[in-house]
Amino acid sequence: MFIKDVYTKINKKIIYNFNKEHASVQEQRTFLDSLPKPKNDFELAYNHYRTLNFYAYDKWMLFLLNTIAIFLLPLIWLKNRKILNLDENTEKQGVVLARTNIKTDDILPPDFKKRYGNFKVVDLTQKHGMDPIAREIFKQCVRCKLFHPYFLLIILQKLIDNSSLIVDHEPKAIAVFAKERDFSAPIISLYCEMREMEYVSFMHGDYTYSIDKAYQRFSRYYVWDEHYVKMFTELKWDMDKYEVYIPEKLQGIVQPHEDGQYEYYITYYFGAESEKRISGVHQAFKILREAGYNCKIRPHPRFSDIEHLKSVFDGFYMEDPKQVTLEESLDATKYAVALNSTVLSQVYYSGKEYVIDDYSDPDLFASLEDRQYIMLYKPHKLLSQLVQEAENKCI
């Protein structure tokens, strides 16, 4: 549906606008504490919706999304009015994960197979309908939040998607990842539990404190460190089933060179950088190059504006993440540098030194402690230190 595709693109553009200035951590905490304590999963999901709005949306954009949702809601409801049924006598099988374009092999919890049995990555099909439980849950959402069409639209679509997964595969659990911002998750967890199955999720990268991930719930959630249990508790997650595990990607992927010799002095690992930060990194690179250091950058395969990075870093080597593996990239560099990237965790667990970028955007770096960035609490260097050493070398 054309209008739905346009709608999705608009929403992603808002969520992944890395030049947007967000509220301070203190402002986020104040807003978080101002919301009423949720009494059920519907209120929990709506609180999450409100925190996401506060963090990500301007009022005019939220008005636009709700206006479009007014027209989409009846169309999607009518298209999916068919009642889906499944054979209640069929034995549930394992856990399913809907296929995405993001690699998950190195972050899957090893506990899955032991706890649920078979694990399958499956294609998400559209059955154009919902089972009776999903339909009743959506009707209850409408009764509670009739005047919030965007909220209702997302809930409806997620209920349709998960009804299809359940009818197709009848699993013991549905697994998802990168859904910490998804305000429908508490309601989908309720839906799965009413179906006598679990809606489970697991981390896919390091996180920092931000209220776009507040008021969340899954049936079970897998974290990489107890640090995140504390963070999510402060973000008012309604969870009592956390599982701590170390994913394969944090079990060491390279070894330090015994002779200390590397092709590159530093590699900057880009993620969700603003133009301000990109410019600051370029300034650091120019100083390091003047001191004789070899530097390279590695863009993020999904979030980086490749053409913009090429124009800014003209004269510096830019890796192609589709051609150069992360292991090869890290093996070729003495220091891995980023502001807050999972790459730094991987470097740490590999026994190599890592560098946190305090240079390109000092204000954003200063907020990392308030945002509880885990790598600040482990031994590290700062990019400003490397830049200062390079400037002293040039004197």
C-alpha positions as CSV (number, residue, x, y, z in Angstrom):
1,M,0.0,0.0,0.0
2,F,1.6,3.2,-1.2
3,I,0.4,5.5,1.6
4,K,1.5,3.0,4.2
5,D,5.0,2.8,2.7
6,V,5.3,6.6,2.7
7,Y,4.1,6.6,6.3
8,T,6.8,4.1,7.3
9,K,9.5,6.2,5.6
10,I,8.4,9.4,7.4
11,N,8.4,7.7,10.7
12,K,11.9,6.2,10.2
13,K,13.2,9.5,9.1
14,I,12.1,11.0,12.4
15,I,13.4,8.2,14.7
16,Y,16.8,8.1,12.9
17,N,17.3,11.9,12.6
18,F,20.8,12.0,14.2
19,N,21.0,15.8,13.9
20,K,18.0,16.3,16.2
21,E,18.8,17.8,19.6
22,H,17.1,15.7,22.3
23,A,16.1,16.7,25.8
24,S,18.8,16.5,28.5
25,V,18.9,13.4,30.7
26,Q,17.5,15.5,33.6
27,E,14.6,16.7,31.5
28,Q,14.0,13.1,30.4
29,R,14.0,11.9,34.0
30,T,11.6,14.7,35.0
31,F,9.2,13.8,32.3
32,L,9.5,10.1,33.1
33,D,8.6,10.7,36.7
34,S,5.6,12.9,35.8
35,L,3.7,10.0,34.2
36,P,1.2,8.0,36.3
37,K,2.2,4.5,37.4
38,P,0.6,2.1,34.8
39,K,-1.9,-0.4,36.2
40,N,-1.8,-2.8,33.2
41,D,-0.1,-3.5,29.9
42,F,-2.3,-1.1,28.0
43,E,-1.3,1.8,30.3
44,L,2.3,0.6,30.2
45,A,2.3,0.7,26.4
46,Y,0.7,4.1,26.4
47,N,3.3,5.5,28.8
48,H,6.0,4.2,26.5
49,Y,4.2,5.9,23.6
50,R,4.3,9.2,25.5
51,T,8.0,9.0,26.4
52,L,8.8,8.1,22.8
53,N,6.8,11.2,21.6
54,F,8.6,13.4,24.1
55,Y,12.0,12.1,23.0
56,A,11.6,11.9,19.2
57,Y,8.6,13.8,17.8
58,D,7.9,17.4,17.3
59,K,4.2,18.3,17.8
60,W,3.6,19.1,14.1
61,M,5.1,15.7,13.1
62,L,3.0,13.8,15.6
63,F,-0.1,15.7,14.3
64,L,0.8,14.5,10.8
65,L,1.3,10.9,11.9
66,N,-2.0,10.9,13.7
67,T,-3.8,12.5,10.8
68,I,-2.5,9.9,8.3
69,A,-3.4,7.1,10.9
70,I,-7.0,8.3,10.9
71,F,-7.3,7.2,7.3
72,L,-5.1,4.1,7.5
73,L,-6.7,2.5,10.6
74,P,-10.1,1.7,9.0
75,L,-8.4,0.5,5.8
76,I,-6.1,-1.9,7.6
77,W,-8.9,-3.1,9.9
78,L,-11.2,-3.9,7.0
79,K,-8.4,-5.6,5.1
80,N,-7.7,-7.8,8.1
81,R,-11.2,-8.5,9.3
82,K,-10.9,-12.2,8.6
83,I,-10.7,-14.3,11.8
84,L,-7.7,-16.6,11.9
85,N,-7.9,-19.8,13.9
86,L,-5.3,-22.4,14.8
87,D,-5.6,-25.9,15.9
88,E,-5.4,-25.8,19.7
89,N,-4.5,-29.4,19.9
90,T,-1.2,-28.9,18.0
91,E,1.9,-29.2,20.2
92,K,3.8,-25.9,20.2
93,Q,7.2,-26.1,18.7
94,G,10.3,-24.1,19.7
95,V,10.9,-20.4,19.2
96,V,10.6,-18.4,15.9
97,L,12.3,-15.2,14.9
98,A,11.0,-13.2,12.0
99,R,13.7,-12.7,9.3
100,T,15.5,-9.3,9.1
101,N,18.4,-7.9,7.2
102,I,20.4,-7.7,10.4
103,K,22.8,-10.5,11.3
104,T,21.9,-12.2,14.6
105,D,24.1,-15.3,14.6
106,D,26.6,-13.8,17.1
107,I,24.1,-12.3,19.5
108,L,21.5,-15.1,19.9
109,P,21.2,-16.3,23.5
110,P,22.5,-19.9,23.7
111,D,19.7,-20.5,26.2
112,F,17.0,-20.5,23.5
113,K,17.4,-24.1,22.4
114,K,17.7,-25.4,25.9
115,R,14.6,-23.5,27.1
116,Y,12.3,-23.7,24.1
117,G,13.6,-26.5,21.8
118,N,14.0,-25.8,18.1
119,F,14.9,-22.4,16.9
120,K,13.8,-21.1,13.5
121,V,14.3,-17.9,11.6
122,V,11.2,-17.5,9.4
123,D,9.7,-15.2,6.9
124,L,6.9,-13.0,8.1
125,T,3.8,-13.7,6.0
126,Q,0.6,-11.6,6.1
127,K,-2.5,-13.7,6.7
128,H,-4.7,-10.7,6.4
129,G,-6.5,-11.4,9.6
130,M,-6.2,-11.8,13.4
131,D,-7.2,-14.6,15.8
132,P,-10.0,-13.9,18.2
133,I,-7.7,-13.0,21.1
134,A,-5.8,-10.5,19.1
135,R,-9.1,-8.9,17.9
136,E,-10.4,-8.6,21.4
137,I,-7.1,-7.0,22.6
138,F,-7.3,-4.5,19.9
139,K,-10.9,-3.6,20.6
140,Q,-9.8,-3.1,24.2
141,C,-7.1,-0.7,23.0
142,V,-9.6,1.2,21.0
143,R,-11.9,1.6,24.1
144,C,-8.9,2.8,26.1
145,K,-7.2,5.1,23.6
146,L,-9.8,6.0,20.9
147,F,-8.4,9.4,20.3
148,H,-4.8,8.3,19.7
149,P,-4.9,6.8,16.1
150,Y,-1.2,6.5,15.6
151,F,-0.9,4.5,18.8
152,L,-3.7,2.3,17.7
153,L,-2.4,1.8,14.2
154,I,1.0,0.5,15.4
155,I,-0.7,-1.9,17.9
156,L,-3.0,-3.1,15.1
157,Q,-0.2,-3.8,12.7
158,K,1.9,-5.7,15.3
159,L,-1.1,-7.8,16.3
160,I,-1.7,-8.7,12.7
161,D,2.0,-9.6,12.2
162,N,2.2,-11.8,15.3
163,S,-1.1,-13.5,14.6
164,S,0.4,-14.6,11.3
165,L,3.5,-15.9,13.0
166,I,1.4,-17.9,15.5
167,V,-1.0,-19.4,12.9
168,D,1.9,-20.3,10.6
169,H,4.3,-21.8,13.2
170,E,2.5,-22.3,16.6
171,P,5.7,-21.7,18.6
172,K,6.4,-21.8,22.3
173,A,7.9,-18.3,22.0
174,I,8.3,-15.5,19.5
175,A,11.7,-13.8,19.6
176,V,12.4,-10.3,18.6
177,F,15.3,-7.9,18.9
178,A,15.9,-4.1,18.4
179,K,12.4,-3.6,19.8
180,E,13.3,-1.6,22.9
181,R,11.7,1.5,21.4
182,D,8.6,-0.5,20.3
183,F,5.7,0.7,22.5
184,S,3.5,-2.2,21.3
185,A,5.7,-4.7,23.0
186,P,3.8,-4.8,26.4
187,I,0.6,-5.5,24.5
188,I,2.2,-8.1,22.3
189,S,3.6,-9.8,25.4
190,L,0.1,-9.9,26.9
191,Y,-1.2,-11.3,23.6
192,C,1.4,-14.1,23.5
193,E,0.9,-14.9,27.2
194,M,-2.8,-15.3,26.7
195,R,-1.8,-17.7,23.9
196,E,0.3,-19.6,26.5
197,M,3.6,-18.6,24.8
198,E,6.3,-16.1,25.5
199,Y,7.3,-12.9,23.7
200,V,11.1,-12.8,24.3
201,S,13.7,-10.3,23.3
202,F,17.5,-9.9,23.5
203,M,20.0,-7.1,23.2
204,H,21.6,-6.4,19.8
205,G,24.0,-3.6,20.9
206,D,25.2,-1.5,23.8
207,Y,22.6,0.9,25.2
208,T,22.6,4.2,27.0
209,Y,19.9,5.8,29.1
210,S,17.1,7.4,27.0
211,I,13.4,7.5,27.6
212,D,12.5,6.3,24.1
213,K,13.1,2.9,25.7
214,A,11.1,3.5,28.9
215,Y,8.1,1.6,30.2
216,Q,8.8,-1.6,28.4
217,R,7.9,-5.2,29.0
218,F,8.7,-8.6,27.4
219,S,7.8,-12.0,28.7
220,R,11.6,-12.5,29.1
221,Y,14.5,-10.3,28.2
222,Y,18.2,-11.2,27.7
223,V,20.8,-8.7,28.7
224,W,24.6,-8.6,28.3
225,D,25.4,-7.4,31.7
226,E,23.7,-6.7,35.1
227,H,24.4,-3.0,34.4
228,Y,21.5,-3.0,32.0
229,V,19.1,-4.6,34.5
230,K,19.7,-1.5,36.7
231,M,19.3,0.9,33.8
232,F,16.0,-0.6,32.5
233,T,14.7,-0.7,36.1
234,E,15.3,3.0,36.3
235,L,13.5,3.4,33.0
236,K,10.5,1.7,34.7
237,W,10.5,-1.6,32.8
238,D,7.9,-3.9,34.2
239,M,10.1,-7.0,34.1
240,D,10.9,-9.8,36.5
241,K,12.5,-12.2,34.0
242,Y,15.9,-10.9,33.0
243,E,18.5,-13.4,31.8
244,V,22.2,-12.3,31.7
245,Y,24.3,-13.8,29.0
246,I,27.5,-13.0,27.1
247,P,26.9,-13.2,23.3
248,E,29.4,-14.7,21.0
249,K,30.3,-11.3,19.6
250,L,31.6,-10.3,23.1
251,Q,33.8,-13.3,23.5
252,G,36.8,-11.9,21.7
253,I,37.1,-11.6,18.0
254,V,40.7,-10.5,17.5
255,Q,44.0,-10.7,19.4
256,P,46.4,-7.8,20.2
257,H,49.6,-7.8,18.1
258,E,52.5,-8.9,20.3
259,D,54.9,-6.5,18.5
260,G,52.5,-3.6,18.8
261,Q,52.7,-2.9,15.1
262,Y,49.6,-2.0,13.2
263,E,48.8,-0.7,9.7
264,Y,46.6,2.0,11.1
265,Y,47.0,4.1,14.3
266,I,43.2,4.6,14.8
267,T,40.0,3.6,13.1
268,Y,36.9,5.6,13.8
269,Y,33.7,3.4,13.9
270,F,30.8,5.5,12.9
271,G,27.2,4.9,14.1
272,A,24.5,7.5,14.4
273,E,26.7,10.6,14.1
274,S,25.4,14.1,13.5
275,E,27.1,16.5,11.1
276,K,28.7,18.3,14.0
277,R,30.4,15.1,15.3
278,I,31.5,14.1,11.8
279,S,33.2,17.5,11.4
280,G,34.8,17.1,14.8
281,V,36.2,13.7,13.9
282,H,37.6,15.1,10.7
283,Q,39.4,17.8,12.6
284,A,41.0,15.2,14.9
285,F,42.1,13.2,11.9
286,K,43.8,16.2,10.3
287,I,45.8,16.8,13.5
288,L,46.7,13.1,13.8
289,R,47.8,13.0,10.1
290,E,50.1,16.0,10.6
291,A,51.8,14.0,13.3
292,G,52.4,11.2,10.9
293,Y,49.6,8.8,12.1
294,N,47.7,6.7,9.6
295,C,43.9,6.9,10.2
296,K,40.8,5.3,8.6
297,I,37.1,5.3,9.1
298,R,34.5,2.6,9.0
299,P,30.9,3.7,8.3
300,H,27.9,2.1,9.8
301,P,26.3,-0.3,7.3
302,R,22.7,1.0,8.0
303,F,22.9,4.5,9.6
304,S,25.8,6.3,7.9
305,D,25.5,8.7,5.0
306,I,28.2,7.2,2.9
307,E,28.4,10.0,0.3
308,H,28.6,12.7,3.0
309,L,31.4,10.8,4.8
310,K,33.3,10.4,1.5
311,S,33.1,14.2,0.8
312,V,34.2,15.1,4.4
313,F,37.0,12.5,4.7
314,D,38.4,13.0,1.2
315,G,42.0,11.8,1.4
316,F,41.4,9.3,4.2
317,Y,40.7,5.6,3.7
318,M,37.1,4.6,4.2
319,E,36.5,0.9,4.7
320,D,33.6,-0.8,3.0
321,P,31.9,-2.9,5.7
322,K,30.5,-5.1,3.0
323,Q,34.0,-6.1,1.8
324,V,36.1,-5.8,5.0
325,T,34.9,-7.8,8.0
326,L,34.9,-6.3,11.4
327,E,37.6,-8.8,12.5
328,E,39.9,-7.7,9.7
329,S,39.2,-4.0,10.4
330,L,40.1,-4.4,14.1
331,D,43.1,-6.5,13.4
332,A,44.6,-3.7,11.3
333,T,44.3,-0.9,13.8
334,K,46.0,-0.1,17.1
335,Y,43.0,1.9,18.5
336,A,39.3,1.6,17.9
337,V,37.6,4.9,18.4
338,A,33.9,5.7,18.8
339,L,31.5,7.7,21.1
340,N,29.3,4.8,22.2
341,S,29.5,1.8,19.9
342,T,29.2,-1.9,20.6
343,V,32.5,-2.2,18.7
344,L,34.2,-0.8,21.8
345,S,32.8,-3.6,23.9
346,Q,34.1,-6.1,21.3
347,V,37.5,-4.5,21.5
348,Y,37.5,-4.6,25.3
349,Y,36.6,-8.3,25.4
350,S,39.3,-9.0,22.8
351,G,42.0,-7.6,25.2
352,K,42.7,-4.6,23.1
353,E,42.7,-0.9,24.0
354,Y,39.8,1.3,23.0
355,V,39.3,5.0,22.8
356,I,36.1,7.0,23.6
357,D,35.5,10.1,21.5
358,D,35.3,13.1,23.9
359,Y,36.7,15.4,21.2
360,S,34.1,15.8,18.4
361,D,31.2,16.7,20.6
362,P,32.3,17.5,24.2
363,D,28.7,18.2,25.4
364,L,27.4,14.9,24.2
365,F,30.4,13.1,25.7
366,A,29.7,14.8,29.0
367,S,26.2,13.4,29.0
368,L,27.5,9.8,28.7
369,E,27.9,9.3,32.4
370,D,24.3,10.5,33.1
371,R,23.3,8.1,30.3
372,Q,25.1,5.3,32.1
373,Y,27.3,4.2,29.2
374,I,28.9,1.0,30.3
375,M,32.3,1.4,28.6
376,L,33.0,4.5,30.7
377,Y,33.4,2.2,33.7
378,K,36.1,0.0,32.1
379,P,39.8,1.0,31.4
380,H,39.9,3.3,28.3
381,K,41.7,6.2,26.6
382,L,40.1,9.4,25.3
383,L,40.4,10.8,21.8
384,S,41.4,14.2,23.2
385,Q,44.4,12.6,24.8
386,L,45.6,11.2,21.4
387,V,45.0,14.5,19.7
388,Q,47.0,16.3,22.4
389,E,49.9,13.9,22.1
390,A,49.8,14.4,18.3
391,E,49.8,18.2,18.7
392,N,52.8,18.0,21.2
393,K,54.6,15.8,18.6
394,C,54.2,18.5,16.0
395,I,55.6,21.3,18.1
